[in-house]
Amino acid sequence: MSNPRNARPQRPHLRDVRPLDPLESIKIKLGVLVAATVALAAFVTWFGLHRGLGPTRTLPLAIVVSLILTQVLARGMTSPLREMTAAASAMAHGDYSRRVRATSRDEVGELAHAFNQMAEDLASADALRRELIANVSHELRTPVAALQAQLENIVDGVSRADPETMRAALAQTERLGNLVTYLLDLSRVEAGAIGLEAHDLDVEPFLHEAADGAALVAVEKAVTFEIAVRPENLAVRADADRLHQVLANLLHNAVRHSPQAGVVRLAAYRRGGSVVIDVSDDGPGIAPADRERIFERFQRGNSSARTGQSSTGGTGLGLAIARWAVALHGGTLDVAASEPGCTMRVTLPAQISRATVVADRGDPAETLIETDDETHQEP
């Protein structure tokens, strides 16, 4: 949401009096307006005739006084509408800081409150859009610049195209590929075009497979993996690709923040009606204030206050997409413990209805959901 201190509500002035604001209905206000003007006109007519002014002067005076009262009361009733018109015009030119002074309790007041909420949402969306463009531009520029510099050095003869140089170029290319993949996943998430194909998975071999994949990035730091599953035949119903994506991100983060020759522990167990998977490391941990922020897009950290990605690598999108993938299963992804070390906890329902969600190729926002009445029973 935008900062309220940056919002600029319309300033009230002496002519914008709202004596009818306490009334809770526009119908009551109109009734009071009519009654007040009629009563005032009758009083002025009686007063003029009683003072001997005569009908020719009393009637125009009564009309003028009634119109003045109507103008004062009606202006207060319609001022939120005028403010909304001015604010909408400002929004059309990109200024989302204008707000409406919503003090009445009737339908116009409710409309003013809704308008202010809409303005807040639009301001927030515009800020997120600008931030997304800036972050994506920065994330793309860094590997592109590094790759360009390496290629220029090779072309100019400054460095040779030896295996080490090509591995560095490949690493930058892989970083670009990961960023593009994350952005595509993010766009599909927001469009609702990615579904879930759940199957029965044996947890222990699945964790070993995920650890084997993460071992490739753990060689340099000599990080080892410990896997504990109880009971040994623990199973869960999940989309293997999506769950592997979640574990790969958590394991890579754990390796990245682990000390030299550290240990990353994977533990899976049943708790109530859920299957819990913990990924733990001995790294610097995550500060309590950052434990929700790390799941926001493009949030990256450093060694002292770790977040979901390293400050020297990663896109800052991995944990945001991982939490979405877990939520798609009906589960949760949270920081279970930290300082020292960190434990990321994936909680999945042990029994879920069989469902296959297939994206509609005609409209990515629409999905076809196939379900049956069978439920998965753990052995």
C-alpha positions as CSV (number, residue, x, y, z in Angstrom):
1,M,0.0,0.0,0.0
2,S,1.1,3.5,-0.6
3,N,2.4,5.6,2.3
4,P,-0.5,7.6,3.8
5,R,1.8,10.5,4.5
6,N,2.2,10.9,0.7
7,A,-1.6,11.0,0.1
8,R,-3.0,14.4,-0.5
9,P,-6.6,14.7,0.6
10,Q,-8.6,17.7,-0.5
11,R,-8.3,20.5,2.1
12,P,-11.6,21.7,3.5
13,H,-12.4,25.4,3.3
14,L,-15.0,27.6,4.8
15,R,-17.5,27.2,2.0
16,D,-17.4,23.4,2.2
17,V,-19.5,23.0,5.3
18,R,-21.2,19.6,5.8
19,P,-23.8,20.0,8.5
20,L,-25.8,16.9,7.2
21,D,-22.8,14.5,7.5
22,P,-24.2,12.7,10.6
23,L,-27.2,11.6,8.7
24,E,-26.9,8.0,7.4
25,S,-29.0,8.2,4.2
26,I,-29.0,10.4,1.2
27,K,-32.8,10.2,1.2
28,I,-33.0,11.6,4.7
29,K,-30.6,14.3,3.7
30,L,-32.8,15.3,0.7
31,G,-35.8,15.3,3.0
32,V,-34.1,17.5,5.5
33,L,-33.0,19.8,2.7
34,V,-36.5,20.2,1.3
35,A,-38.0,20.6,4.8
36,A,-35.4,23.2,5.8
37,T,-35.8,25.3,2.6
38,V,-39.6,25.2,2.8
39,A,-39.6,26.1,6.5
40,L,-37.2,29.0,5.9
41,A,-39.2,30.3,3.0
42,A,-42.4,30.1,5.1
43,F,-40.7,31.9,8.0
44,V,-39.3,34.7,5.7
45,T,-42.7,35.1,4.1
46,W,-44.4,35.4,7.5
47,F,-41.8,37.7,8.8
48,G,-42.0,40.0,5.7
49,L,-45.8,40.2,5.7
50,H,-45.8,40.7,9.5
51,R,-43.4,43.6,9.0
52,G,-45.5,45.1,6.3
53,L,-43.0,44.5,3.4
54,G,-45.7,43.3,1.1
55,P,-45.8,40.3,-1.2
56,T,-43.8,42.0,-4.0
57,R,-40.7,42.2,-1.7
58,T,-41.4,39.3,0.6
59,L,-41.7,36.6,-2.1
60,P,-38.4,37.4,-3.9
61,L,-36.6,37.6,-0.5
62,A,-38.0,34.2,0.6
63,I,-36.8,32.7,-2.7
64,V,-33.3,34.1,-2.4
65,V,-32.9,33.0,1.2
66,S,-34.1,29.5,0.3
67,L,-31.7,29.3,-2.6
68,I,-28.8,30.3,-0.4
69,L,-29.7,27.6,2.2
70,T,-30.1,25.0,-0.5
71,Q,-26.7,26.0,-2.0
72,V,-24.9,25.7,1.4
73,L,-26.5,22.3,2.3
74,A,-26.3,20.8,-1.2
75,R,-22.7,21.8,-1.6
76,G,-21.7,19.9,1.5
77,M,-23.7,16.9,0.2
78,T,-22.0,16.9,-3.3
79,S,-18.5,18.0,-2.4
80,P,-17.2,14.4,-2.2
81,L,-18.4,13.9,-5.8
82,R,-16.5,16.9,-7.0
83,E,-13.4,15.8,-5.1
84,M,-13.7,12.3,-6.7
85,T,-14.0,13.9,-10.2
86,A,-10.8,16.0,-9.6
87,A,-9.0,13.0,-8.1
88,A,-10.0,10.8,-11.0
89,S,-8.7,13.4,-13.5
90,A,-5.4,13.5,-11.6
91,M,-5.2,9.6,-11.7
92,A,-5.7,9.7,-15.5
93,H,-2.4,11.7,-15.6
94,G,-0.6,9.3,-13.2
95,D,-1.1,11.1,-9.9
96,Y,-2.4,8.5,-7.4
97,S,-1.8,10.6,-4.3
98,R,-5.2,12.4,-4.3
99,R,-7.7,11.4,-1.7
100,V,-11.3,12.3,-1.0
101,R,-12.4,13.7,2.4
102,A,-15.0,11.1,3.4
103,T,-16.8,12.4,6.5
104,S,-20.4,11.6,5.7
105,R,-22.1,8.4,6.7
106,D,-24.5,8.0,3.8
107,E,-24.1,6.4,0.4
108,V,-21.9,9.2,-0.9
109,G,-19.6,8.7,2.1
110,E,-19.4,5.0,1.4
111,L,-18.6,5.7,-2.2
112,A,-15.8,8.1,-1.1
113,H,-14.3,5.5,1.2
114,A,-14.4,3.0,-1.6
115,F,-12.8,5.5,-3.9
116,N,-10.0,6.1,-1.4
117,Q,-9.4,2.4,-1.1
118,M,-9.3,2.1,-4.9
119,A,-6.8,4.9,-5.1
120,E,-4.6,3.1,-2.5
121,D,-4.7,-0.1,-4.5
122,L,-3.9,1.7,-7.7
123,A,-1.0,3.5,-6.1
124,S,0.3,0.2,-4.7
125,A,0.0,-1.5,-8.0
126,D,1.7,1.3,-9.8
127,A,4.6,1.2,-7.2
128,L,4.9,-2.5,-7.6
129,R,5.0,-2.2,-11.4
130,R,7.7,0.4,-11.3
131,E,9.7,-1.7,-8.8
132,L,9.3,-4.8,-10.9
133,I,10.6,-3.0,-14.0
134,A,13.5,-1.6,-12.1
135,N,14.4,-4.9,-10.4
136,V,14.1,-6.9,-13.6
137,S,16.2,-4.3,-15.5
138,H,18.9,-4.5,-12.8
139,E,18.8,-8.3,-12.7
140,L,19.1,-8.6,-16.4
141,R,21.8,-5.9,-16.7
142,T,24.2,-7.5,-14.3
143,P,24.7,-10.9,-16.0
144,V,24.5,-9.4,-19.5
145,A,27.2,-6.9,-18.6
146,A,29.4,-9.6,-17.1
147,L,28.9,-11.9,-20.1
148,Q,29.6,-9.0,-22.6
149,A,32.8,-8.1,-20.8
150,Q,34.0,-11.7,-20.9
151,L,33.2,-12.1,-24.6
152,E,34.9,-8.7,-25.4
153,N,38.0,-9.9,-23.6
154,I,38.0,-13.1,-25.6
155,V,37.5,-11.2,-28.9
156,D,40.2,-8.6,-28.1
157,G,42.6,-11.3,-27.1
158,V,42.9,-10.1,-23.5
159,S,41.8,-13.5,-22.2
160,R,41.7,-17.0,-23.8
161,A,38.6,-19.1,-24.3
162,D,39.8,-21.6,-21.9
163,P,37.4,-23.9,-19.9
164,E,37.5,-21.7,-16.8
165,T,36.5,-18.6,-18.8
166,M,33.8,-20.5,-20.6
167,R,32.5,-21.9,-17.3
168,A,32.2,-18.3,-16.0
169,A,30.3,-17.3,-19.1
170,L,28.1,-20.3,-18.8
171,A,27.3,-19.4,-15.2
172,Q,26.1,-15.9,-16.3
173,T,24.0,-17.5,-19.1
174,E,22.4,-19.9,-16.6
175,R,21.6,-17.0,-14.3
176,L,19.8,-15.3,-17.2
177,G,18.0,-18.5,-18.0
178,N,16.9,-18.9,-14.3
179,L,15.6,-15.3,-14.3
180,V,13.6,-15.8,-17.4
181,T,12.2,-19.0,-16.1
182,Y,11.2,-17.3,-12.8
183,L,9.6,-14.4,-14.6
184,L,7.6,-16.8,-16.8
185,D,6.4,-18.8,-13.7
186,L,5.5,-15.5,-12.1
187,S,3.4,-14.4,-15.0
188,R,1.7,-17.7,-15.2
189,V,0.9,-17.6,-11.5
190,E,-0.7,-14.2,-11.8
191,A,-2.6,-15.4,-14.9
192,G,-3.8,-18.6,-13.2
193,A,-2.4,-20.6,-16.1
194,I,-0.4,-23.1,-14.1
195,G,-2.2,-26.1,-12.6
196,L,-1.5,-29.0,-10.3
197,E,-1.2,-32.6,-11.3
198,A,-1.0,-34.6,-8.0
199,H,0.4,-38.1,-7.7
200,D,1.4,-40.4,-4.9
201,L,5.1,-39.7,-4.0
202,D,7.3,-41.8,-1.7
203,V,9.0,-39.1,0.3
204,E,12.4,-40.7,1.1
205,P,13.5,-41.4,-2.5
206,F,12.1,-38.0,-3.5
207,L,14.3,-36.3,-1.0
208,H,17.3,-38.2,-2.0
209,E,16.7,-37.2,-5.6
210,A,16.4,-33.5,-4.6
211,A,19.6,-33.8,-2.5
212,D,21.5,-35.4,-5.4
213,G,20.5,-32.4,-7.6
214,A,21.6,-29.9,-5.1
215,A,24.9,-31.7,-4.5
216,L,26.2,-30.2,-7.8
217,V,26.2,-26.7,-6.2
218,A,27.5,-28.1,-2.9
219,V,30.8,-29.4,-4.2
220,E,32.7,-26.2,-3.9
221,K,31.8,-25.7,-0.2
222,A,32.0,-29.4,0.6
223,V,28.5,-29.3,2.0
224,T,26.9,-32.7,2.8
225,F,23.3,-33.7,3.2
226,E,21.6,-35.7,5.9
227,I,18.1,-37.2,5.2
228,A,15.8,-38.5,7.9
229,V,12.3,-39.8,7.1
230,R,9.9,-41.3,9.6
231,P,8.1,-43.6,9.0
232,E,10.2,-45.0,6.2
233,N,7.2,-45.6,4.0
234,L,6.0,-42.0,4.4
235,A,4.1,-40.8,1.3
236,V,2.4,-37.6,0.2
237,R,0.1,-36.7,-2.7
238,A,1.7,-33.9,-4.6
239,D,2.8,-32.6,-8.0
240,A,6.4,-33.9,-8.3
241,D,7.6,-31.1,-10.6
242,R,6.3,-28.3,-8.4
243,L,7.5,-29.9,-5.2
244,H,10.9,-30.6,-6.7
245,Q,11.1,-26.9,-7.7
246,V,10.3,-25.9,-4.0
247,L,12.9,-28.3,-2.5
248,A,15.6,-27.3,-5.1
249,N,15.2,-23.7,-4.2
250,L,15.3,-24.4,-0.5
251,L,18.3,-26.6,-0.8
252,H,20.2,-24.2,-3.0
253,N,19.6,-21.4,-0.5
254,A,20.7,-23.7,2.4
255,V,23.9,-24.6,0.6
256,R,24.6,-21.0,-0.4
257,H,24.4,-19.8,3.2
258,S,26.0,-22.8,4.9
259,P,29.6,-22.6,6.2
260,Q,32.4,-24.4,4.6
261,A,32.0,-28.2,5.1
262,G,28.6,-27.6,6.6
263,V,25.7,-29.9,6.8
264,V,22.2,-29.5,5.3
265,R,19.6,-31.6,7.0
266,L,16.3,-32.8,5.4
267,A,13.7,-34.2,7.8
268,A,10.3,-35.5,6.8
269,Y,7.6,-36.7,9.2
270,R,3.9,-36.9,9.8
271,R,2.2,-34.4,12.1
272,G,-1.5,-34.8,12.5
273,G,-3.1,-34.8,9.1
274,S,-0.1,-33.2,7.4
275,V,3.3,-34.2,6.1
276,V,6.1,-31.9,7.2
277,I,9.4,-31.4,5.3
278,D,12.2,-29.4,7.1
279,V,15.3,-28.1,5.4
280,S,17.8,-26.9,7.9
281,D,21.3,-25.4,7.6
282,D,23.9,-23.9,10.0
283,G,24.1,-20.5,8.2
284,P,23.7,-17.0,9.7
285,G,20.0,-17.4,10.0
286,I,17.2,-15.0,9.3
287,A,16.3,-12.0,11.5
288,P,12.7,-12.1,12.9
289,A,11.8,-8.9,11.1
290,D,12.8,-10.5,7.7
291,R,10.9,-13.9,8.1
292,E,8.0,-12.7,6.1
293,R,9.8,-10.2,3.9
294,I,11.9,-13.0,2.3
295,F,8.9,-14.3,0.5
296,E,8.3,-11.0,-1.3
297,R,9.5,-10.6,-4.8
298,F,13.1,-9.5,-5.5
299,Q,14.0,-9.7,-1.8
300,R,17.6,-10.7,-1.4
301,G,19.9,-10.5,1.6
302,N,23.4,-10.6,2.9
303,S,25.4,-12.8,5.3
304,S,24.3,-10.9,8.4
305,A,20.5,-10.8,7.8
306,R,19.8,-13.6,5.4
307,T,16.9,-13.6,3.1
308,G,15.8,-15.9,0.3
309,Q,18.6,-15.2,-2.1
310,S,22.3,-14.3,-1.9
311,S,23.3,-10.7,-2.5
312,T,25.8,-12.0,-5.1
313,G,23.5,-14.3,-6.9
314,G,19.9,-15.4,-7.4
315,T,16.9,-13.5,-8.6
316,G,14.9,-12.8,-5.4
317,L,11.9,-14.6,-7.0
318,G,12.6,-18.2,-5.9
319,L,11.0,-18.1,-2.4
320,A,8.0,-16.2,-3.7
321,I,7.3,-18.8,-6.3
322,A,8.1,-21.6,-3.9
323,R,5.5,-20.4,-1.4
324,W,3.0,-20.1,-4.2
325,A,3.7,-23.7,-5.3
326,V,3.2,-25.0,-1.8
327,A,0.0,-23.0,-1.4
328,L,-1.2,-24.6,-4.6
329,H,-1.0,-28.0,-2.8
330,G,-3.0,-26.5,0.1
331,G,0.1,-26.3,2.3
332,T,2.3,-23.6,3.8
333,L,6.0,-22.6,3.6
334,D,7.4,-20.7,6.5
335,V,10.6,-20.1,8.5
336,A,10.2,-22.5,11.4
337,A,13.4,-21.6,13.3
338,S,16.5,-19.5,12.8
339,E,19.4,-17.9,14.6
340,P,21.7,-19.7,14.6
341,G,21.0,-21.6,11.5
342,C,17.7,-21.7,9.6
343,T,14.9,-24.2,9.2
344,M,12.5,-23.8,6.3
345,R,9.3,-25.8,6.9
346,V,7.1,-27.2,4.1
347,T,3.7,-28.4,5.4
348,L,1.5,-30.4,3.0
349,P,-1.8,-32.1,3.6
350,A,-1.4,-35.8,3.9
351,Q,-4.9,-36.5,2.5
352,I,-6.3,-34.4,-0.4
353,S,-8.9,-35.0,-3.1
354,R,-7.4,-36.2,-6.3
355,A,-7.4,-33.2,-8.7
356,T,-5.8,-32.4,-12.0
357,V,-5.9,-28.8,-13.1
358,V,-5.2,-28.3,-16.8
359,A,-4.6,-24.9,-18.2
360,D,-7.1,-23.9,-20.9
361,R,-5.0,-23.0,-24.0
362,G,-7.6,-20.6,-25.2
363,D,-7.7,-18.4,-22.1
364,P,-4.8,-18.7,-19.6
365,A,-7.0,-17.2,-16.9
366,E,-9.4,-20.1,-17.1
367,T,-8.7,-23.6,-15.8
368,L,-10.4,-26.9,-16.1
369,I,-10.6,-28.8,-12.8
370,E,-11.2,-32.5,-12.8
371,T,-11.9,-34.1,-9.4
372,D,-13.2,-37.4,-8.0
373,D,-14.4,-38.6,-4.6
374,E,-11.3,-40.7,-3.8
375,T,-9.0,-39.6,-1.1
376,H,-5.4,-40.6,-0.5
377,Q,-4.8,-42.8,2.5
378,E,-1.3,-43.0,4.0
379,P,0.1,-46.5,4.4
